[in-house]
């Protein structure tokens, strides 16, 4: 699971617990100016193929975590429960998108949309 925090002009993503080991990351810092959009990702997270894993962990039906390359570029994943997954679309970043599990998807989406909507 990932927790989100807005710190100044950045969106901080904190990877929690053992997910740090599975995802090979403990934190991501993304400038808010590079966040294009965010939306629920339940159906995306249910797919079996997420791209080429480099590095990461994929146990179908249990966990997808780490860096994956697909036809759209590089994505960071950390999802155990697809129903709590959100997708954050980025530009001008190594990752084109972040597919992450959060405790409260509605609150996370409201937070992200609220800060990227500000001029």
Buried (B, 14 or more C-beta within 10 A) or exposed (E): BBEBEEEEEBBBBBBEEEBBEBBBBEEBEBEBEBBBBBEBBBEBBEEEEBBEBEEBBBEEEEBBBBBBBEEEBBBBBBBBEBEBBBBBBBEEBEBBBBBBBBEEBEEBBEBBEEBBEEE
